[in-house]
């Protein structure tokens, strides 16, 4: 169970890091110091912001 949880958290981190880097907002080095909660907040901030201006 523990291994499954670790894999899920790593997958979630990769997803948010990839999305933020694709926008050019953060570099992968900057996201290493961020928690998954921080990554989620930034992701939702930037993606909600870009959707409003489309």
mmCIF entry with sequence, helices, sheets and N, C-alpha, C, O atoms, coordinates in Angstrom:
data_MODEL
# 
_entry.id   MODEL 
# 
_entity.id                         1 
_entity.type                       polymer 
_entity.pdbx_number_of_molecules   1 
# 
_entity_poly.entity_id                      1 
_entity_poly.type                           'polypeptide(L)' 
_entity_poly.nstd_linkage                   no 
_entity_poly.nstd_monomer                   no 
_entity_poly.pdbx_seq_one_letter_code       
;(UNK)(UNK)(UNK)(UNK)(UNK)(UNK)(UNK)(UNK)(UNK)(UNK)(UNK)(UNK)(UNK)(UNK)(UNK)(UNK)
(UNK)(UNK)(UNK)(UNK)(UNK)(UNK)(UNK)(UNK)(UNK)(UNK)(UNK)(UNK)(UNK)(UNK)(UNK)(UNK)
(UNK)(UNK)(UNK)(UNK)(UNK)(UNK)(UNK)(UNK)(UNK)(UNK)(UNK)(UNK)(UNK)(UNK)(UNK)(UNK)
(UNK)(UNK)(UNK)(UNK)(UNK)(UNK)
;
_entity_poly.pdbx_seq_one_letter_code_can   XXXXXXXXXXXXXXXXXXXXXXXXXXXXXXXXXXXXXXXXXXXXXXXXXXXXXX 
_entity_poly.pdbx_strand_id                 A 
# 
loop_
_entity_poly_seq.entity_id 
_entity_poly_seq.num 
_entity_poly_seq.mon_id 
_entity_poly_seq.hetero 
1 1  UNK n 
1 2  UNK n 
1 3  UNK n 
1 4  UNK n 
1 5  UNK n 
1 6  UNK n 
1 7  UNK n 
1 8  UNK n 
1 9  UNK n 
1 10 UNK n 
1 11 UNK n 
1 12 UNK n 
1 13 UNK n 
1 14 UNK n 
1 15 UNK n 
1 16 UNK n 
1 17 UNK n 
1 18 UNK n 
1 19 UNK n 
1 20 UNK n 
1 21 UNK n 
1 22 UNK n 
1 23 UNK n 
1 24 UNK n 
1 25 UNK n 
1 26 UNK n 
1 27 UNK n 
1 28 UNK n 
1 29 UNK n 
1 30 UNK n 
1 31 UNK n 
1 32 UNK n 
1 33 UNK n 
1 34 UNK n 
1 35 UNK n 
1 36 UNK n 
1 37 UNK n 
1 38 UNK n 
1 39 UNK n 
1 40 UNK n 
1 41 UNK n 
1 42 UNK n 
1 43 UNK n 
1 44 UNK n 
1 45 UNK n 
1 46 UNK n 
1 47 UNK n 
1 48 UNK n 
1 49 UNK n 
1 50 UNK n 
1 51 UNK n 
1 52 UNK n 
1 53 UNK n 
1 54 UNK n 
# 
_struct_asym.id          A 
_struct_asym.entity_id   1 
# 
loop_
_struct_conf.conf_type_id 
_struct_conf.id 
_struct_conf.pdbx_PDB_helix_id 
_struct_conf.beg_label_comp_id 
_struct_conf.beg_label_asym_id 
_struct_conf.beg_label_seq_id 
_struct_conf.pdbx_beg_PDB_ins_code 
_struct_conf.end_label_comp_id 
_struct_conf.end_label_asym_id 
_struct_conf.end_label_seq_id 
_struct_conf.pdbx_end_PDB_ins_code 
_struct_conf.beg_auth_comp_id 
_struct_conf.beg_auth_asym_id 
_struct_conf.beg_auth_seq_id 
_struct_conf.end_auth_comp_id 
_struct_conf.end_auth_asym_id 
_struct_conf.end_auth_seq_id 
_struct_conf.pdbx_PDB_helix_class 
_struct_conf.details 
_struct_conf.pdbx_PDB_helix_length 
HELX_P HELX_P1 AA1 UNK A 2  ? UNK A 23 ? UNK A 2  UNK A 23 1 ? 22 
HELX_P HELX_P2 AA2 UNK A 28 ? UNK A 31 ? UNK A 28 UNK A 31 1 ? 4  
HELX_P HELX_P3 AA3 UNK A 36 ? UNK A 52 ? UNK A 36 UNK A 52 1 ? 17 
# 
_struct_conf_type.id          HELX_P 
_struct_conf_type.criteria    ? 
_struct_conf_type.reference   ? 
# 
loop_
_atom_site.group_PDB 
_atom_site.id 
_atom_site.type_symbol 
_atom_site.label_atom_id 
_atom_site.label_alt_id 
_atom_site.label_comp_id 
_atom_site.label_asym_id 
_atom_site.label_entity_id 
_atom_site.label_seq_id 
_atom_site.pdbx_PDB_ins_code 
_atom_site.Cartn_x 
_atom_site.Cartn_y 
_atom_site.Cartn_z 
_atom_site.occupancy 
_atom_site.B_iso_or_equiv 
_atom_site.pdbx_formal_charge 
_atom_site.auth_seq_id 
_atom_site.auth_comp_id 
_atom_site.auth_asym_id 
_atom_site.auth_atom_id 
_atom_site.pdbx_PDB_model_num 
ATOM 1   N N  . UNK A 1 1  ? 0.819   -1.197 0.000   1.00 0.00 ? 1  UNK A N  1 
ATOM 2   C CA . UNK A 1 1  ? 0.000   0.000  0.000   1.00 0.00 ? 1  UNK A CA 1 
ATOM 3   C C  . UNK A 1 1  ? 0.868   1.267  0.000   1.00 0.00 ? 1  UNK A C  1 
ATOM 4   O O  . UNK A 1 1  ? 0.566   2.251  -0.676  1.00 0.00 ? 1  UNK A O  1 
ATOM 5   N N  . UNK A 1 2  ? 1.936   1.210  0.768   1.00 0.00 ? 2  UNK A N  1 
ATOM 6   C CA . UNK A 1 2  ? 2.827   2.352  0.872   1.00 0.00 ? 2  UNK A CA 1 
ATOM 7   C C  . UNK A 1 2  ? 3.478   2.652  -0.481  1.00 0.00 ? 2  UNK A C  1 
ATOM 8   O O  . UNK A 1 2  ? 3.608   3.815  -0.864  1.00 0.00 ? 2  UNK A O  1 
ATOM 9   N N  . UNK A 1 3  ? 3.880   1.624  -1.190  1.00 0.00 ? 3  UNK A N  1 
ATOM 10  C CA . UNK A 1 3  ? 4.509   1.792  -2.496  1.00 0.00 ? 3  UNK A CA 1 
ATOM 11  C C  . UNK A 1 3  ? 3.532   2.415  -3.478  1.00 0.00 ? 3  UNK A C  1 
ATOM 12  O O  . UNK A 1 3  ? 3.921   3.264  -4.279  1.00 0.00 ? 3  UNK A O  1 
ATOM 13  N N  . UNK A 1 4  ? 2.283   2.011  -3.430  1.00 0.00 ? 4  UNK A N  1 
ATOM 14  C CA . UNK A 1 4  ? 1.262   2.549  -4.325  1.00 0.00 ? 4  UNK A CA 1 
ATOM 15  C C  . UNK A 1 4  ? 1.057   4.037  -4.050  1.00 0.00 ? 4  UNK A C  1 
ATOM 16  O O  . UNK A 1 4  ? 0.930   4.830  -4.982  1.00 0.00 ? 4  UNK A O  1 
ATOM 17  N N  . UNK A 1 5  ? 1.024   4.407  -2.799  1.00 0.00 ? 5  UNK A N  1 
ATOM 18  C CA . UNK A 1 5  ? 0.855   5.812  -2.427  1.00 0.00 ? 5  UNK A CA 1 
ATOM 19  C C  . UNK A 1 5  ? 2.041   6.650  -2.905  1.00 0.00 ? 5  UNK A C  1 
ATOM 20  O O  . UNK A 1 5  ? 1.854   7.741  -3.443  1.00 0.00 ? 5  UNK A O  1 
ATOM 21  N N  . UNK A 1 6  ? 3.256   6.144  -2.710  1.00 0.00 ? 6  UNK A N  1 
ATOM 22  C CA . UNK A 1 6  ? 4.444   6.868  -3.163  1.00 0.00 ? 6  UNK A CA 1 
ATOM 23  C C  . UNK A 1 6  ? 4.439   7.047  -4.673  1.00 0.00 ? 6  UNK A C  1 
ATOM 24  O O  . UNK A 1 6  ? 4.790   8.115  -5.174  1.00 0.00 ? 6  UNK A O  1 
ATOM 25  N N  . UNK A 1 7  ? 4.047   6.019  -5.394  1.00 0.00 ? 7  UNK A N  1 
ATOM 26  C CA . UNK A 1 7  ? 3.996   6.097  -6.859  1.00 0.00 ? 7  UNK A CA 1 
ATOM 27  C C  . UNK A 1 7  ? 2.940   7.099  -7.313  1.00 0.00 ? 7  UNK A C  1 
ATOM 28  O O  . UNK A 1 7  ? 3.158   7.850  -8.263  1.00 0.00 ? 7  UNK A O  1 
ATOM 29  N N  . UNK A 1 8  ? 1.805   7.107  -6.635  1.00 0.00 ? 8  UNK A N  1 
ATOM 30  C CA . UNK A 1 8  ? 0.737   8.046  -6.992  1.00 0.00 ? 8  UNK A CA 1 
ATOM 31  C C  . UNK A 1 8  ? 1.176   9.486  -6.744  1.00 0.00 ? 8  UNK A C  1 
ATOM 32  O O  . UNK A 1 8  ? 0.901   10.365 -7.561  1.00 0.00 ? 8  UNK A O  1 
ATOM 33  N N  . UNK A 1 9  ? 1.847   9.732  -5.638  1.00 0.00 ? 9  UNK A N  1 
ATOM 34  C CA . UNK A 1 9  ? 2.331   11.081 -5.340  1.00 0.00 ? 9  UNK A CA 1 
ATOM 35  C C  . UNK A 1 9  ? 3.410   11.517 -6.332  1.00 0.00 ? 9  UNK A C  1 
ATOM 36  O O  . UNK A 1 9  ? 3.447   12.677 -6.742  1.00 0.00 ? 9  UNK A O  1 
ATOM 37  N N  . UNK A 1 10 ? 4.277   10.597 -6.712  1.00 0.00 ? 10 UNK A N  1 
ATOM 38  C CA . UNK A 1 10 ? 5.320   10.922 -7.694  1.00 0.00 ? 10 UNK A CA 1 
ATOM 39  C C  . UNK A 1 10 ? 4.689   11.226 -9.047  1.00 0.00 ? 10 UNK A C  1 
ATOM 40  O O  . UNK A 1 10 ? 5.123   12.143 -9.745  1.00 0.00 ? 10 UNK A O  1 
ATOM 41  N N  . UNK A 1 11 ? 3.672   10.464 -9.419  1.00 0.00 ? 11 UNK A N  1 
ATOM 42  C CA . UNK A 1 11 ? 2.980   10.690 -10.697 1.00 0.00 ? 11 UNK A CA 1 
ATOM 43  C C  . UNK A 1 11 ? 2.294   12.058 -10.697 1.00 0.00 ? 11 UNK A C  1 
ATOM 44  O O  . UNK A 1 11 ? 2.345   12.794 -11.682 1.00 0.00 ? 11 UNK A O  1 
ATOM 45  N N  . UNK A 1 12 ? 1.659   12.377 -9.582  1.00 0.00 ? 12 UNK A N  1 
ATOM 46  C CA . UNK A 1 12 ? 0.983   13.672 -9.447  1.00 0.00 ? 12 UNK A CA 1 
ATOM 47  C C  . UNK A 1 12 ? 1.995   14.820 -9.540  1.00 0.00 ? 12 UNK A C  1 
ATOM 48  O O  . UNK A 1 12 ? 1.736   15.821 -10.208 1.00 0.00 ? 12 UNK A O  1 
ATOM 49  N N  . UNK A 1 13 ? 3.132   14.680 -8.880  1.00 0.00 ? 13 UNK A N  1 
ATOM 50  C CA . UNK A 1 13 ? 4.189   15.700 -8.920  1.00 0.00 ? 13 UNK A CA 1 
ATOM 51  C C  . UNK A 1 13 ? 4.699   15.884 -10.347 1.00 0.00 ? 13 UNK A C  1 
ATOM 52  O O  . UNK A 1 13 ? 4.874   17.015 -10.800 1.00 0.00 ? 13 UNK A O  1 
ATOM 53  N N  . UNK A 1 14 ? 4.938   14.788 -11.054 1.00 0.00 ? 14 UNK A N  1 
ATOM 54  C CA . UNK A 1 14 ? 5.421   14.875 -12.440 1.00 0.00 ? 14 UNK A CA 1 
ATOM 55  C C  . UNK A 1 14 ? 4.418   15.613 -13.323 1.00 0.00 ? 14 UNK A C  1 
ATOM 56  O O  . UNK A 1 14 ? 4.797   16.432 -14.160 1.00 0.00 ? 14 UNK A O  1 
ATOM 57  N N  . UNK A 1 15 ? 3.129   15.311 -13.125 1.00 0.00 ? 15 UNK A N  1 
ATOM 58  C CA . UNK A 1 15 ? 2.086   15.945 -13.938 1.00 0.00 ? 15 UNK A CA 1 
ATOM 59  C C  . UNK A 1 15 ? 2.079   17.458 -13.743 1.00 0.00 ? 15 UNK A C  1 
ATOM 60  O O  . UNK A 1 15 ? 2.127   18.212 -14.715 1.00 0.00 ? 15 UNK A O  1 
ATOM 61  N N  . UNK A 1 16 ? 2.019   17.899 -12.493 1.00 0.00 ? 16 UNK A N  1 
ATOM 62  C CA . UNK A 1 16 ? 1.960   19.339 -12.225 1.00 0.00 ? 16 UNK A CA 1 
ATOM 63  C C  . UNK A 1 16 ? 3.244   20.042 -12.632 1.00 0.00 ? 16 UNK A C  1 
ATOM 64  O O  . UNK A 1 16 ? 3.203   21.168 -13.129 1.00 0.00 ? 16 UNK A O  1 
ATOM 65  N N  . UNK A 1 17 ? 4.382   19.392 -12.428 1.00 0.00 ? 17 UNK A N  1 
ATOM 66  C CA . UNK A 1 17 ? 5.655   19.976 -12.840 1.00 0.00 ? 17 UNK A CA 1 
ATOM 67  C C  . UNK A 1 17 ? 5.696   20.131 -14.355 1.00 0.00 ? 17 UNK A C  1 
ATOM 68  O O  . UNK A 1 17 ? 6.111   21.171 -14.867 1.00 0.00 ? 17 UNK A O  1 
ATOM 69  N N  . UNK A 1 18 ? 5.271   19.113 -15.057 1.00 0.00 ? 18 UNK A N  1 
ATOM 70  C CA . UNK A 1 18 ? 5.267   19.162 -16.523 1.00 0.00 ? 18 UNK A CA 1 
ATOM 71  C C  . UNK A 1 18 ? 4.367   20.287 -17.029 1.00 0.00 ? 18 UNK A C  1 
ATOM 72  O O  . UNK A 1 18 ? 4.748   21.019 -17.942 1.00 0.00 ? 18 UNK A O  1 
ATOM 73  N N  . UNK A 1 19 ? 3.194   20.428 -16.451 1.00 0.00 ? 19 UNK A N  1 
ATOM 74  C CA . UNK A 1 19 ? 2.256   21.458 -16.885 1.00 0.00 ? 19 UNK A CA 1 
ATOM 75  C C  . UNK A 1 19 ? 2.796   22.860 -16.619 1.00 0.00 ? 19 UNK A C  1 
ATOM 76  O O  . UNK A 1 19 ? 2.700   23.732 -17.482 1.00 0.00 ? 19 UNK A O  1 
ATOM 77  N N  . UNK A 1 20 ? 3.356   23.085 -15.446 1.00 0.00 ? 20 UNK A N  1 
ATOM 78  C CA . UNK A 1 20 ? 3.887   24.409 -15.117 1.00 0.00 ? 20 UNK A CA 1 
ATOM 79  C C  . UNK A 1 20 ? 5.108   24.740 -15.972 1.00 0.00 ? 20 UNK A C  1 
ATOM 80  O O  . UNK A 1 20 ? 5.298   25.891 -16.365 1.00 0.00 ? 20 UNK A O  1 
ATOM 81  N N  . UNK A 1 21 ? 5.924   23.745 -16.257 1.00 0.00 ? 21 UNK A N  1 
ATOM 82  C CA . UNK A 1 21 ? 7.097   23.980 -17.104 1.00 0.00 ? 21 UNK A CA 1 
ATOM 83  C C  . UNK A 1 21 ? 6.675   24.235 -18.544 1.00 0.00 ? 21 UNK A C  1 
ATOM 84  O O  . UNK A 1 21 ? 7.326   25.009 -19.247 1.00 0.00 ? 21 UNK A O  1 
ATOM 85  N N  . UNK A 1 22 ? 5.605   23.602 -18.993 1.00 0.00 ? 22 UNK A N  1 
ATOM 86  C CA . UNK A 1 22 ? 5.148   23.805 -20.373 1.00 0.00 ? 22 UNK A CA 1 
ATOM 87  C C  . UNK A 1 22 ? 4.645   25.235 -20.583 1.00 0.00 ? 22 UNK A C  1 
ATOM 88  O O  . UNK A 1 22 ? 4.714   25.761 -21.694 1.00 0.00 ? 22 UNK A O  1 
ATOM 89  N N  . UNK A 1 23 ? 4.144   25.855 -19.530 1.00 0.00 ? 23 UNK A N  1 
ATOM 90  C CA . UNK A 1 23 ? 3.707   27.243 -19.620 1.00 0.00 ? 23 UNK A CA 1 
ATOM 91  C C  . UNK A 1 23 ? 4.874   28.213 -19.563 1.00 0.00 ? 23 UNK A C  1 
ATOM 92  O O  . UNK A 1 23 ? 4.727   29.391 -19.887 1.00 0.00 ? 23 UNK A O  1 
ATOM 93  N N  . UNK A 1 24 ? 6.022   27.720 -19.154 1.00 0.00 ? 24 UNK A N  1 
ATOM 94  C CA . UNK A 1 24 ? 7.187   28.586 -19.012 1.00 0.00 ? 24 UNK A CA 1 
ATOM 95  C C  . UNK A 1 24 ? 7.172   29.367 -17.718 1.00 0.00 ? 24 UNK A C  1 
ATOM 96  O O  . UNK A 1 24 ? 7.893   30.354 -17.572 1.00 0.00 ? 24 UNK A O  1 
ATOM 97  N N  . UNK A 1 25 ? 6.356   28.932 -16.783 1.00 0.00 ? 25 UNK A N  1 
ATOM 98  C CA . UNK A 1 25 ? 6.221   29.635 -15.507 1.00 0.00 ? 25 UNK A CA 1 
ATOM 99  C C  . UNK A 1 25 ? 7.375   29.287 -14.579 1.00 0.00 ? 25 UNK A C  1 
ATOM 100 O O  . UNK A 1 25 ? 7.958   30.171 -13.951 1.00 0.00 ? 25 UNK A O  1 
ATOM 101 N N  . UNK A 1 26 ? 7.705   28.009 -14.492 1.00 0.00 ? 26 UNK A N  1 
ATOM 102 C CA . UNK A 1 26 ? 8.754   27.524 -13.599 1.00 0.00 ? 26 UNK A CA 1 
ATOM 103 C C  . UNK A 1 26 ? 9.696   26.620 -14.364 1.00 0.00 ? 26 UNK A C  1 
ATOM 104 O O  . UNK A 1 26 ? 9.342   26.048 -15.395 1.00 0.00 ? 26 UNK A O  1 
ATOM 105 N N  . UNK A 1 27 ? 10.895  26.504 -13.842 1.00 0.00 ? 27 UNK A N  1 
ATOM 106 C CA . UNK A 1 27 ? 11.838  25.529 -14.373 1.00 0.00 ? 27 UNK A CA 1 
ATOM 107 C C  . UNK A 1 27 ? 11.732  24.282 -13.487 1.00 0.00 ? 27 UNK A C  1 
ATOM 108 O O  . UNK A 1 27 ? 11.268  24.371 -12.350 1.00 0.00 ? 27 UNK A O  1 
ATOM 109 N N  . UNK A 1 28 ? 12.155  23.131 -13.995 1.00 0.00 ? 28 UNK A N  1 
ATOM 110 C CA . UNK A 1 28 ? 12.089  21.915 -13.170 1.00 0.00 ? 28 UNK A CA 1 
ATOM 111 C C  . UNK A 1 28 ? 12.875  22.039 -11.866 1.00 0.00 ? 28 UNK A C  1 
ATOM 112 O O  . UNK A 1 28 ? 12.497  21.447 -10.855 1.00 0.00 ? 28 UNK A O  1 
ATOM 113 N N  . UNK A 1 29 ? 13.965  22.804 -11.885 1.00 0.00 ? 29 UNK A N  1 
ATOM 114 C CA . UNK A 1 29 ? 14.754  22.978 -10.657 1.00 0.00 ? 29 UNK A CA 1 
ATOM 115 C C  . UNK A 1 29 ? 13.972  23.728 -9.584  1.00 0.00 ? 29 UNK A C  1 
ATOM 116 O O  . UNK A 1 29 ? 14.092  23.431 -8.395  1.00 0.00 ? 29 UNK A O  1 
ATOM 117 N N  . UNK A 1 30 ? 13.178  24.692 -10.006 1.00 0.00 ? 30 UNK A N  1 
ATOM 118 C CA . UNK A 1 30 ? 12.392  25.471 -9.045  1.00 0.00 ? 30 UNK A CA 1 
ATOM 119 C C  . UNK A 1 30 ? 11.292  24.629 -8.413  1.00 0.00 ? 30 UNK A C  1 
ATOM 120 O O  . UNK A 1 30 ? 10.963  24.810 -7.240  1.00 0.00 ? 30 UNK A O  1 
ATOM 121 N N  . UNK A 1 31 ? 10.725  23.713 -9.181  1.00 0.00 ? 31 UNK A N  1 
ATOM 122 C CA . UNK A 1 31 ? 9.607   22.923 -8.662  1.00 0.00 ? 31 UNK A CA 1 
ATOM 123 C C  . UNK A 1 31 ? 10.049  21.845 -7.690  1.00 0.00 ? 31 UNK A C  1 
ATOM 124 O O  . UNK A 1 31 ? 9.227   21.312 -6.945  1.00 0.00 ? 31 UNK A O  1 
ATOM 125 N N  . UNK A 1 32 ? 11.327  21.516 -7.685  1.00 0.00 ? 32 UNK A N  1 
ATOM 126 C CA . UNK A 1 32 ? 11.813  20.481 -6.756  1.00 0.00 ? 32 UNK A CA 1 
ATOM 127 C C  . UNK A 1 32 ? 11.646  20.901 -5.303  1.00 0.00 ? 32 UNK A C  1 
ATOM 128 O O  . UNK A 1 32 ? 11.469  20.055 -4.426  1.00 0.00 ? 32 UNK A O  1 
ATOM 129 N N  . UNK A 1 33 ? 11.701  22.196 -5.046  1.00 0.00 ? 33 UNK A N  1 
ATOM 130 C CA . UNK A 1 33 ? 11.582  22.700 -3.672  1.00 0.00 ? 33 UNK A CA 1 
ATOM 131 C C  . UNK A 1 33 ? 10.136  22.962 -3.266  1.00 0.00 ? 33 UNK A C  1 
ATOM 132 O O  . UNK A 1 33 ? 9.875   23.347 -2.126  1.00 0.00 ? 33 UNK A O  1 
ATOM 133 N N  . UNK A 1 34 ? 9.203   22.760 -4.175  1.00 0.00 ? 34 UNK A N  1 
ATOM 134 C CA . UNK A 1 34 ? 7.792   23.030 -3.885  1.00 0.00 ? 34 UNK A CA 1 
ATOM 135 C C  . UNK A 1 34 ? 7.092   21.753 -3.442  1.00 0.00 ? 34 UNK A C  1 
ATOM 136 O O  . UNK A 1 34 ? 7.438   20.658 -3.885  1.00 0.00 ? 34 UNK A O  1 
ATOM 137 N N  . UNK A 1 35 ? 6.110   21.902 -2.568  1.00 0.00 ? 35 UNK A N  1 
ATOM 138 C CA . UNK A 1 35 ? 5.298   20.761 -2.173  1.00 0.00 ? 35 UNK A CA 1 
ATOM 139 C C  . UNK A 1 35 ? 4.259   20.492 -3.267  1.00 0.00 ? 35 UNK A C  1 
ATOM 140 O O  . UNK A 1 35 ? 4.045   21.327 -4.147  1.00 0.00 ? 35 UNK A O  1 
ATOM 141 N N  . UNK A 1 36 ? 3.630   19.344 -3.206  1.00 0.00 ? 36 UNK A N  1 
ATOM 142 C CA . UNK A 1 36 ? 2.599   19.021 -4.185  1.00 0.00 ? 36 UNK A CA 1 
ATOM 143 C C  . UNK A 1 36 ? 1.426   19.991 -4.044  1.00 0.00 ? 36 UNK A C  1 
ATOM 144 O O  . UNK A 1 36 ? 0.803   20.359 -5.040  1.00 0.00 ? 36 UNK A O  1 
ATOM 145 N N  . UNK A 1 37 ? 1.129   20.399 -2.834  1.00 0.00 ? 37 UNK A N  1 
ATOM 146 C CA . UNK A 1 37 ? 0.060   21.381 -2.622  1.00 0.00 ? 37 UNK A CA 1 
ATOM 147 C C  . UNK A 1 37 ? 0.389   22.704 -3.297  1.00 0.00 ? 37 UNK A C  1 
ATOM 148 O O  . UNK A 1 37 ? -0.476  23.326 -3.913  1.00 0.00 ? 37 UNK A O  1 
ATOM 149 N N  . UNK A 1 38 ? 1.639   23.130 -3.179  1.00 0.00 ? 38 UNK A N  1 
ATOM 150 C CA . UNK A 1 38 ? 2.064   24.370 -3.848  1.00 0.00 ? 38 UNK A CA 1 
ATOM 151 C C  . UNK A 1 38 ? 1.954   24.238 -5.360  1.00 0.00 ? 38 UNK A C  1 
ATOM 152 O O  . UNK A 1 38 ? 1.496   25.159 -6.037  1.00 0.00 ? 38 UNK A O  1 
ATOM 153 N N  . UNK A 1 39 ? 2.373   23.093 -5.888  1.00 0.00 ? 39 UNK A N  1 
ATOM 154 C CA . UNK A 1 39 ? 2.295   22.864 -7.328  1.00 0.00 ? 39 UNK A CA 1 
ATOM 155 C C  . UNK A 1 39 ? 0.847   22.920 -7.808  1.00 0.00 ? 39 UNK A C  1 
ATOM 156 O O  . UNK A 1 39 ? 0.550   23.509 -8.848  1.00 0.00 ? 39 UNK A O  1 
ATOM 157 N N  . UNK A 1 40 ? -0.050  22.302 -7.039  1.00 0.00 ? 40 UNK A N  1 
ATOM 158 C CA . UNK A 1 40 ? -1.479  22.310 -7.401  1.00 0.00 ? 40 UNK A CA 1 
ATOM 159 C C  . UNK A 1 40 ? -2.029  23.728 -7.423  1.00 0.00 ? 40 UNK A C  1 
ATOM 160 O O  . UNK A 1 40 ? -2.730  24.120 -8.357  1.00 0.00 ? 40 UNK A O  1 
ATOM 161 N N  . UNK A 1 41 ? -1.705  24.492 -6.385  1.00 0.00 ? 41 UNK A N  1 
ATOM 162 C CA . UNK A 1 41 ? -2.204  25.869 -6.298  1.00 0.00 ? 41 UNK A CA 1 
ATOM 163 C C  . UNK A 1 41 ? -1.724  26.703 -7.475  1.00 0.00 ? 41 UNK A C  1 
ATOM 164 O O  . UNK A 1 41 ? -2.502  27.436 -8.086  1.00 0.00 ? 41 UNK A O  1 
ATOM 165 N N  . UNK A 1 42 ? -0.442  26.588 -7.788  1.00 0.00 ? 42 UNK A N  1 
ATOM 166 C CA . UNK A 1 42 ? 0.111   27.345 -8.912  1.00 0.00 ? 42 UNK A CA 1 
ATOM 167 C C  . UNK A 1 42 ? -0.505  26.889 -10.229 1.00 0.00 ? 42 UNK A C  1 
ATOM 168 O O  . UNK A 1 42 ? -0.824  27.712 -11.087 1.00 0.00 ? 42 UNK A O  1 
ATOM 169 N N  . UNK A 1 43 ? -0.671  25.603 -10.386 1.00 0.00 ? 43 UNK A N  1 
ATOM 170 C CA . UNK A 1 43 ? -1.275  25.051 -11.596 1.00 0.00 ? 43 UNK A CA 1 
ATOM 171 C C  . UNK A 1 43 ? -2.678  25.611 -11.787 1.00 0.00 ? 43 UNK A C  1 
ATOM 172 O O  . UNK A 1 43 ? -3.011  26.098 -12.867 1.00 0.00 ? 43 UNK A O  1 
ATOM 173 N N  . UNK A 1 44 ? -3.493  25.546 -10.757 1.00 0.00 ? 44 UNK A N  1 
ATOM 174 C CA . UNK A 1 44 ? -4.865  26.036 -10.869 1.00 0.00 ? 44 UNK A CA 1 
ATOM 175 C C  . UNK A 1 44 ? -4.908  27.549 -11.071 1.00 0.00 ? 44 UNK A C  1 
ATOM 176 O O  . UNK A 1 44 ? -5.768  28.054 -11.792 1.00 0.00 ? 44 UNK A O  1 
ATOM 177 N N  . UNK A 1 45 ? -4.002  28.261 -10.449 1.00 0.00 ? 45 UNK A N  1 
ATOM 178 C CA . UNK A 1 45 ? -3.954  29.712 -10.649 1.00 0.00 ? 45 UNK A CA 1 
ATOM 179 C C  . UNK A 1 45 ? -3.673  30.055 -12.102 1.00 0.00 ? 45 UNK A C  1 
ATOM 180 O O  . UNK A 1 45 ? -4.398  30.846 -12.705 1.00 0.00 ? 45 UNK A O  1 
ATOM 181 N N  . UNK A 1 46 ? -2.633  29.469 -12.666 1.00 0.00 ? 46 UNK A N  1 
ATOM 182 C CA . UNK A 1 46 ? -2.252  29.818 -14.037 1.00 0.00 ? 46 UNK A CA 1 
ATOM 183 C C  . UNK A 1 46 ? -3.213  29.259 -15.073 1.00 0.00 ? 46 UNK A C  1 
ATOM 184 O O  . UNK A 1 46 ? -3.494  29.936 -16.062 1.00 0.00 ? 46 UNK A O  1 
ATOM 185 N N  . UNK A 1 47 ? -3.726  28.054 -14.883 1.00 0.00 ? 47 UNK A N  1 
ATOM 186 C CA . UNK A 1 47 ? -4.634  27.506 -15.872 1.00 0.00 ? 47 UNK A CA 1 
ATOM 187 C C  . UNK A 1 47 ? -6.007  28.158 -15.811 1.00 0.00 ? 47 UNK A C  1 
ATOM 188 O O  . UNK A 1 47 ? -6.646  28.325 -16.850 1.00 0.00 ? 47 UNK A O  1 
ATOM 189 N N  . UNK A 1 48 ? -6.473  28.527 -14.642 1.00 0.00 ? 48 UNK A N  1 
ATOM 190 C CA . UNK A 1 48 ? -7.736  29.259 -14.552 1.00 0.00 ? 48 UNK A CA 1 
ATOM 191 C C  . UNK A 1 48 ? -7.585  30.657 -15.123 1.00 0.00 ? 48 UNK A C  1 
ATOM 192 O O  . UNK A 1 48 ? -8.515  31.188 -15.730 1.00 0.00 ? 48 UNK A O  1 
ATOM 193 N N  . UNK A 1 49 ? -6.429  31.247 -14.933 1.00 0.00 ? 49 UNK A N  1 
ATOM 194 C CA . UNK A 1 49 ? -6.156  32.585 -15.451 1.00 0.00 ? 49 UNK A CA 1 
ATOM 195 C C  . UNK A 1 49 ? -6.114  32.569 -16.979 1.00 0.00 ? 49 UNK A C  1 
ATOM 196 O O  . UNK A 1 49 ? -6.660  33.468 -17.619 1.00 0.00 ? 49 UNK A O  1 
ATOM 197 N N  . UNK A 1 50 ? -5.481  31.572 -17.562 1.00 0.00 ? 50 UNK A N  1 
ATOM 198 C CA . UNK A 1 50 ? -5.385  31.515 -19.024 1.00 0.00 ? 50 UNK A CA 1 
ATOM 199 C C  . UNK A 1 50 ? -6.730  31.193 -19.652 1.00 0.00 ? 50 UNK A C  1 
ATOM 200 O O  . UNK A 1 50 ? -7.019  31.660 -20.754 1.00 0.00 ? 50 UNK A O  1 
ATOM 201 N N  . UNK A 1 51 ? -7.563  30.403 -18.976 1.00 0.00 ? 51 UNK A N  1 
ATOM 202 C CA . UNK A 1 51 ? -8.891  30.092 -19.510 1.00 0.00 ? 51 UNK A CA 1 
ATOM 203 C C  . UNK A 1 51 ? -9.769  31.328 -19.552 1.00 0.00 ? 51 UNK A C  1 
ATOM 204 O O  . UNK A 1 51 ? -10.596 31.470 -20.453 1.00 0.00 ? 51 UNK A O  1 
ATOM 205 N N  . UNK A 1 52 ? -9.602  32.230 -18.584 1.00 0.00 ? 52 UNK A N  1 
ATOM 206 C CA . UNK A 1 52 ? -10.415 33.450 -18.544 1.00 0.00 ? 52 UNK A CA 1 
ATOM 207 C C  . UNK A 1 52 ? -10.107 34.373 -19.713 1.00 0.00 ? 52 UNK A C  1 
ATOM 208 O O  . UNK A 1 52 ? -10.985 35.092 -20.192 1.00 0.00 ? 52 UNK A O  1 
ATOM 209 N N  . UNK A 1 53 ? -8.861  34.352 -20.172 1.00 0.00 ? 53 UNK A N  1 
ATOM 210 C CA . UNK A 1 53 ? -8.455  35.273 -21.223 1.00 0.00 ? 53 UNK A CA 1 
ATOM 211 C C  . UNK A 1 53 ? -8.556  34.686 -22.627 1.00 0.00 ? 53 UNK A C  1 
ATOM 212 O O  . UNK A 1 53 ? -8.174  35.342 -23.596 1.00 0.00 ? 53 UNK A O  1 
ATOM 213 N N  . UNK A 1 54 ? -9.059  33.469 -22.750 1.00 0.00 ? 54 UNK A N  1 
ATOM 214 C CA . UNK A 1 54 ? -9.213  32.876 -24.082 1.00 0.00 ? 54 UNK A CA 1 
ATOM 215 C C  . UNK A 1 54 ? -10.453 33.351 -24.777 1.00 0.00 ? 54 UNK A C  1 
ATOM 216 O O  . UNK A 1 54 ? -10.723 32.942 -25.907 1.00 0.00 ? 54 UNK A O  1 
# 
